[in-house]
Amino acid sequence: MDQPEPAALASGAGPAGLAPDTQEFLKALGSPTRQRIMMLFSQGAELSVGEVAERTGISQATASQQLTLLRRGRIVTSRREGKTVYYRADRDGAVAALAELQSYLMTCC
């Protein structure tokens, strides 16, 4: 994929025109592993890091890192119950990021 020239980024063109939250959203969706993880959360499923790791065949450390990126991107949200952290899809965060992306694309394109 072509990257914008540094001058374009400095002038506000390209990805720099998006809010940091929306940039994180796009980064979070950029990985096939994170896309696979997201499919686990369909129909309101709530899973721990261990369950995500087991179902995707990745280590718990990798699952934790991937879930952190998904949380930063407002694609999942988390809650703690004792020592266990549970994750689920963050529909409101995703909708907000998509709305901002749509607005951006309607303006720039």
Secondary structure, DSSP 8 states (H G I E B T S, - for coil): -----HHHHHTT-GGGGS-HHHHHHHHHHT-HHHHHHHHTTGGG--EEHHHHHHHHT--HHHHHHHHHHHHHTTSEEEEEETTEEEEEE-HHHHHHHHHHHHHHHHHH-
